Amino acid sequence: MSFSSDIAKFVAKTNRKNNAIVRKLVIDMGTSLVMKTPVGNPTLWKNPDGAPAGYVGGAARANWQYGNGAMPEGFLDAIDKGGNSTINRIIGGVQASPAASIHWIANNLPYIERLETGWSTQAPQGMLRLTVTEFEQTVRDAIKNVN
């Protein structure tokens, strides 16, 4: 083995680890956003009778979207009370995208800012603010889990 061969192996190994860390971090942050997003429950509303006919909660949770290189636009006509479908969409997007790129997780519903700023008693501290607060620990966990 030559020195240049050893360096090439080291670089390849480092790149694989870095890519795995980035992917894990984006997936973990997306999962946090999805699972912290409240699912509408009219019994908790100030006016429970204000729910539209046929109302089903879960649209806010379903509308977390992954984008690579550009922020996702629009919103989805989807319901995901449990969050698994949304998380799986994020995982699929992350795995199909280059790790060394700009990753977006966005929610474009018109009322998502209200949910973020305490409109829901289920998420009085929001979702994004809490996820950002946890960022450093999420990075440490991703590094530890990949190594």
Secondary structure, DSSP 4 states (H G I P E B T S, - for coil): --HHHHHHHHHHHHHHHHHHHHHHHHHHHHHHHHHHSPPP-GGGSSSGGGSPTT--S-HHHHT-EEEESS---S------SSSHHHHHHHHHHHHHS-SSS-EEEE---TTHHHHHTT-STT-TT-SHHHHHHTHHHHHHHHHHHH-
